[in-house]
Amino acid sequence: MKHLFAQNALAQIPKILTLLDRNAHSSTYGCFDRNFWHYKIIDFPSGMAQEFVWPLALAYTLEPTDLEPNPYHRQPAIAEWVEAGILYAARAAHPDGSCDDYFPFEKAAGAAAFSLLACMESYRLLDLGRSANAPAMREFFALRAGWLAGHFESGRLSNHAALIVLCLELAGRLLATNQWDTLKERRLTTLLSWQNEEGWFQEYEGADPGYHTLTIALLAQLYDLTSRPEIYAALEKAIHFASEFVHSDGSSGGEYTSRNTYNFFPHGFEIAGKWFPKALEINSRFLAGLENGLAPCYADDHIIGHHTWSYLLAHRHFIAERPAVCPRPDGRVHFKNAGIVIDRRDGTELYLALNKGGVFKFFRDGKLVASDTQVSLQVQEKKTRTAVAHLVGNYAVESSDSGVTLSGKMGWAKNKGMTTFNLMVLRLIMFCGGRLQPDLVRKLLQKLLITGKSEAPFAFRRQIRWEGGKLRVIDEVTAEDWSRVRAAGIGCSQTSIYVVMSRTFQPGQMQPWLDLTEQARGLAPGATLRVERVL
């Protein structure tokens, strides 16, 4: 079934080529940020977009077959555009080698590392060392690797940490230097210390199985280069954790995870499968979902590249001899530190987030029955705000074999949008002083948009009980004042923090909104909104 990886990835190449300025006489030739070079609606190019050279390089080298026709194979224009993309990444970089992503002078580590990895691997795949532009490209690689080696971003993002370590390893090999070895070792030690005893790696406030697959993939690439035993040990634990998170229908991820992503990066499991066959079983489960059209859509201008190159790498490293996929046994798996319970019984499967107020996905006989992101209340104050029960927090949990009860305070959704005034202020801050302290600005934005919880004046209680193979869900919300509540409901895919890779479409999200407005309207002060369902 490896052709599914190639088919899904190659389908994205026309979109990627549309994002690229392909005019060799243009001053932005090689730029993949169409909003910058074509629409001219932003004032700087996103450095992350230059990562798109890698899917093109992989498509260029992919041998066509009957199942995988490839019109991009060995097309000279593709090779020229890849080289142009690398050279534009170098021209658009800051003098220290860094680049921006979402606002000017940001100096974003993630964008710098993703694009550097893509450029170096594309340089290698297309043998651009023979190009007349090779010295300029190599100079750029050295400059950016040096910046990444000495730059430490705010927040614990394990996938970024793994990405930077891999970049430094590859840059050292490509440029025949050991100048970054000390900082590389420091970063690797830090990354491995972020791995929880349950196997997952920290992403901001907890475990995100989607980003976890990217960290696994990058570490698998690193182990393939170095054969270091401490990386193998970390991978073994990480893969055991990941093995629980491909759902029975072949889908993966969702809003019950810390960062609400549907990410799945498959290439690391194929690489690790050479020495750890259990990893192949994970991909085989995912391929079943891919065949049934259950993969999420990541075809937007900013993030289309990530999964495209990962799918093409999974195809490149695919292992034909694979272990059989066996049904997982009934029982409960409780990742206490991750705050996630997985309960399998009587042909059903429940994924439940204890640290997100009881957000869950529920499957029966390999099909999604319900995706639930808890109660949401639209509240009219000076401006409309939304109180939700799905933010990461410490909630009271009572658990037994027959079910789980969670209770706590709801929180205000982080839904601050951009206005003309806010945009002008941010530009002014970055132009005047933010360029000197971009990480301080990043840290403030993280706190505003991603981390932390501001309590709302509503208390919730959710009971989830097993009853003869059915799931009974009882929700109760109490408020001292219901008069300001304008609407109430439960959605299947609500999120309330900013995460780049979240809020993508996945077919399981085509579930109707459960409107509770009539039940909430007219409730007396101190009264309880109560909703009971059987799934």
Stockholm file with secondary structure:
# STOCKHOLM 1.0

chainA/1-535         MKHLFAQNALAQIPKILTLLDRNAHSSTYGCFDRNFWHYKIIDFPSGMAQEFVWPLALAYTLEPTDLEPNPYHRQPAIAEWVEAGILYAARAAHPDGSCDDYFPFEKAAGAAAFSLLACMESYRLLDLGRSANAPAMREFFALRAGWLAGHFESGRLSNHAALIVLCLELAGRLLATNQWDTLKERRLTTLLSWQNEEGWFQEYEGADPGYHTLTIALLAQLYDLTSRPEIYAALEKAIHFASEFVHSDGSSGGEYTSRNTYNFFPHGFEIAGKWFPKALEINSRFLAGLENGLAPCYADDHIIGHHTWSYLLAHRHFIAERPAVCPRPDGRVHFKNAGIVIDRRDGTELYLALNKGGVFKFFRDGKLVASDTQVSLQVQEKKTRTAVAHLVGNYAVESSDSGVTLSGKMGWAKNKGMTTFNLMVLRLIMFCGGRLQPDLVRKLLQKLLITGKSEAPFAFRRQIRWEGGKLRVIDEVTAEDWSRVRAAGIGCSQTSIYVVMSRTFQPGQMQPWLDLTEQARGLAPGATLRVERVL
#=GR chainA/1-535 SS CTHHHHHHHHTTHHHHHHHSCCCTTSTTTTCCCHHHHTSCCSSSCCGGGGGGHHHHHHHHHCCCCSSSCCTTTTCHHHHHHHHHHHHHHHHHSCTTSCCCSSSTTCCCHHHHHHHHHHHHHHHHHTTGGGSTTHHHHHHHHHHHHHHHHHCCCSSCBHHHHHHHHHHHHHHHHHTTCCTTHHHHHHHHHHHHHTBCTTSCBEETTEECHHHHHHHHHHHHHHHHHHCCHHHHHHHHHHHHHHTTCBCTTSCBCCTTSTTCBCCCCCHHHHHHTTTCTHHHHHHHHHHHHHHTTCCCBCCSTTTHHHHHHHHHHHHHTCCSSCCCCCCCCSEEEEETTTTEEEEEETTEEEEEEGGGTTEEEEEETTEEEEEECCEEEEEESSSEEEEESCSSCCCEEEEETTEEEEEEEEEECCCCCCCHHHHHHHHHHIIIIITTCHHHHHHHHHHHHTSCCCEEEEEEEEEEEEETTEEEEEEEEEESCCTTEEEEEECSSCCCSCCTTBSCBCGGGCCCCEECHHHHTTCCTTCEEEEEEEC
#=GC SS_cons         CTHHHHHHHHTTHHHHHHHSCCCTTSTTTTCCCHHHHTSCCSSSCCGGGGGGHHHHHHHHHCCCCSSSCCTTTTCHHHHHHHHHHHHHHHHHSCTTSCCCSSSTTCCCHHHHHHHHHHHHHHHHHTTGGGSTTHHHHHHHHHHHHHHHHHCCCSSCBHHHHHHHHHHHHHHHHHTTCCTTHHHHHHHHHHHHHTBCTTSCBEETTEECHHHHHHHHHHHHHHHHHHCCHHHHHHHHHHHHHHTTCBCTTSCBCCTTSTTCBCCCCCHHHHHHTTTCTHHHHHHHHHHHHHHTTCCCBCCSTTTHHHHHHHHHHHHHTCCSSCCCCCCCCSEEEEETTTTEEEEEETTEEEEEEGGGTTEEEEEETTEEEEEECCEEEEEESSSEEEEESCSSCCCEEEEETTEEEEEEEEEECCCCCCCHHHHHHHHHHIIIIITTCHHHHHHHHHHHHTSCCCEEEEEEEEEEEEETTEEEEEEEEEESCCTTEEEEEECSSCCCSCCTTBSCBCGGGCCCCEECHHHHTTCCTTCEEEEEEEC
//
